[in-house]
Amino acid sequence: MMRRAHVLPLLLLPPLLLTACGTEGPAGDPVAAAASAEASAAAEKDIVTPNELENRAEALGIAPELVYVTRTPDLTLAQQSVGVVGDDGFSASYVVDASGAAVRLAVDRGSMTEDTCRELPVGDMSGERTGCEPDAGMLYRTGGGRHEYALPKNGFVIRLTADADAVPRAVLREAADSVHRPDAAEAAATLPSPRPAATAPVERGDLPPVGDGAPDNSVGLGG
């Protein structure tokens, strides 16, 4: 005769057996908490706030509202070229991937119209005759072996300048068409982080409380 198997009801099983099959660690697991805190810190580190972007620009002496960037498949930012132009303008150079030639983007205060376009030099060239023609709301300018697209704005001008023989007009035009204000990620990739604040001076224990502050190097009797 076969014996009938006796199955204990679930409620009668010991508590240890009920918890042994779980995969989650106990509440307050220090390892899991540390991993979660580390992930949160990494996520927060990647977030760049508007105030931080302003600090990055101002640390270089650049007015935040004058920071513009461009993005095309042919250009790569030369990070070390980022700096100030004029009093508080912005300047950066982009390398043409195919040739290694440079396109300089400069944003500076001032104005430019079709009437004054020929009076201003192209890039850093002076004393050269300047050619100027309107092109879809921009000004295409030539002179001294260089050419540039100028984008007049309200109170400032954006210029993209390059050697005429090294950078085709089509490449320069595409860069000019792509000029825009940076988003948080672009600004973070363009502007270097500010230097950390100077640390407080370390107090020395050998400075006397009175006098000119020279170190007290005296020795005791017999020494």
C-alpha positions as a printed Julia matrix, in Angstrom:
223×3 Matrix{Float64}:
  0.0     0.0     0.0
  1.35    3.45   -0.98
  1.62    5.99    1.78
  0.02    9.36    1.15
  2.46   12.27    1.18
  1.68   14.84    3.79
  2.04   18.48    2.62
  2.26   21.11    5.28
  0.15   24.18    4.7
  2.11   27.28    3.67
  1.19   29.06    6.85
  2.76   26.26    8.92
  6.21   26.48    7.25
  8.92   28.03    9.41
  9.63   31.73    8.69
 13.22   30.86    7.72
 12.03   28.77    4.79
  9.75   31.53    3.6
 12.56   34.08    3.43
 15.37   31.87    2.19
 14.23   32.0    -1.45
 14.23   35.8    -1.7
 16.8    37.52   -3.92
 16.72   40.98   -2.35
 19.15   41.83    0.4
 17.9    42.96    3.75
 16.73   46.52    4.12
 19.57   48.91    4.79
 22.14   46.81    2.91
 25.3    49.03    3.04
 26.65   47.64   -0.24
 23.46   48.4    -2.17
 23.16   51.83   -0.56
 26.74   52.71   -1.5
 26.19   51.62   -5.1
 23.01   53.69   -5.33
 24.73   56.76   -3.87
 27.62   56.39   -6.3
 25.25   56.18   -9.28
 23.36   59.27   -8.1
 26.59   61.22   -7.66
 27.74   60.27  -11.16
 24.42   61.39  -12.63
 24.55   64.73  -10.81
 28.13   65.29  -12.0
 26.97   65.2   -15.62
 24.36   67.9   -15.03
 25.6    71.38  -15.95
 23.48   74.2   -14.61
 23.03   77.59  -16.32
 24.79   79.31  -13.43
 27.79   77.05  -13.89
 27.93   77.91  -17.6
 27.93   81.6   -16.74
 30.74   80.99  -14.27
 32.78   79.21  -16.93
 32.43   82.1   -19.38
 33.04   84.81  -16.8
 36.12   82.99  -15.49
 37.65   83.56  -18.94
 36.5    87.19  -19.05
 33.82   86.37  -21.64
 30.28   87.75  -21.55
 28.0    84.66  -21.43
 25.6    86.15  -23.99
 28.43   86.35  -26.55
 29.17   82.62  -26.52
 28.15   80.99  -29.81
 29.18   77.7   -31.37
 28.87   75.96  -34.71
 28.49   72.29  -35.55
 29.07   70.66  -38.93
 30.36   67.21  -39.94
 33.55   68.79  -41.33
 34.65   70.8   -38.29
 36.16   69.88  -34.93
 36.63   72.36  -32.1
 40.23   73.09  -31.1
 39.65   73.2   -27.35
 42.88   75.07  -26.56
 41.83   77.93  -28.87
 38.87   79.03  -26.75
 39.41   82.46  -25.27
 38.41   86.09  -25.06
 38.48   88.62  -27.9
 38.2    92.38  -27.39
 36.9    93.38  -23.99
 34.57   90.47  -23.3
 33.97   88.74  -26.63
 34.28   85.06  -27.46
 36.71   83.36  -29.81
 37.29   79.74  -30.83
 38.87   77.92  -33.75
 37.59   74.85  -35.55
 39.76   72.49  -37.55
 38.59   71.31  -40.97
 38.93   67.55  -40.7
 39.79   66.99  -44.36
 42.63   69.52  -44.61
 43.62   70.59  -41.1
 42.91   74.23  -41.97
 41.33   76.46  -39.34
 38.06   78.37  -39.22
 37.96   81.04  -36.55
 34.67   81.94  -34.93
 34.73   85.32  -33.18
 31.92   87.17  -31.45
 32.58   90.76  -30.46
 30.59   93.85  -29.68
 29.98   96.31  -32.49
 27.89   96.6   -35.61
 28.12   95.95  -39.35
 25.79   96.81  -42.19
 25.97   96.59  -45.97
 27.05  100.23  -45.96
 29.93   99.73  -43.51
 30.87   96.22  -44.59
 33.66   97.36  -46.93
 35.13   99.73  -44.35
 36.02   97.01  -41.86
 38.96   94.64  -42.39
 38.5    90.92  -42.86
 39.66   89.08  -39.77
 42.87   90.63  -38.47
 43.88   92.04  -41.86
 44.07   95.83  -42.13
 44.87   98.13  -44.98
 43.48   95.65  -47.5
 40.62   96.28  -49.86
 37.52   94.49  -48.64
 34.94   92.93  -50.88
 31.43   92.49  -49.51
 28.22   90.9   -50.77
 24.96   90.01  -49.01
 24.21   86.3   -48.78
 20.96   85.09  -47.23
 20.94   87.54  -44.36
 24.7    87.3   -43.85
 27.6    89.25  -45.33
 30.27   87.42  -47.3
 33.52   89.37  -47.14
 36.92   88.94  -48.77
 40.29   90.63  -48.42
 43.98   89.97  -47.86
 43.76   86.36  -48.95
 41.07   85.61  -46.4
 37.31   85.38  -46.48
 34.6    85.37  -43.89
 30.91   85.32  -43.2
 29.65   88.02  -40.88
 26.37   87.71  -39.0
 25.36   91.11  -37.58
 23.27   90.88  -34.41
 21.84   93.41  -32.02
 24.95   95.06  -30.57
 27.5    92.47  -31.7
 28.77   90.66  -34.78
 29.58   86.97  -35.29
 32.37   86.28  -37.77
 33.69   83.06  -39.26
 37.04   83.64  -40.96
 39.48   81.4   -42.82
 42.2    81.43  -45.46
 40.5    81.61  -48.84
 42.92   79.11  -50.39
 42.6    76.58  -47.56
 38.88   76.57  -46.75
 36.27   76.51  -49.56
 33.45   79.01  -49.39
 30.92   76.18  -49.16
 32.55   74.9   -45.95
 32.61   78.41  -44.48
 28.99   78.97  -45.47
 27.87   75.74  -43.84
 29.66   76.73  -40.64
 27.95   80.13  -40.72
 24.54   78.55  -41.28
 25.12   76.29  -38.26
 26.04   79.03  -35.77
 23.82   78.92  -32.69
 23.73   79.48  -28.98
 25.08   76.41  -27.18
 22.94   74.14  -25.12
 24.23   72.96  -21.74
 26.17   70.02  -23.17
 27.77   72.1   -25.94
 28.74   74.89  -23.58
 30.26   72.39  -21.15
 32.27   70.84  -24.0
 33.4    74.27  -25.24
 34.17   76.26  -22.11
 36.71   74.88  -19.64
 35.68   74.48  -16.02
 36.68   77.37  -13.75
 39.73   76.85  -11.6
 38.83   75.67   -8.09
 38.64   78.39   -5.49
 41.83   79.13   -3.67
 42.13   77.25   -0.43
 42.39   79.04    2.88
 45.96   79.77    4.01
 47.46   77.23    6.34
 48.22   78.63    9.77
 51.79   78.15   10.94
 52.46   77.38   14.55
 55.86   79.12   14.63
 54.55   82.64   13.94
 54.59   84.93   17.0
 51.29   86.64   17.92
 52.95   90.11   17.83
 55.63   91.8    15.77
 56.26   91.61   12.04
 55.17   88.0    11.77
 58.63   86.54   11.17
 59.06   82.89   12.2
 60.23   82.37   15.76
 63.44   80.38   15.34
 64.89   81.17   18.76
 66.26   78.37   20.94
 66.06   77.84   24.63
 68.78   78.28   27.19
 71.87   76.24   26.48
 70.77   75.57   22.94
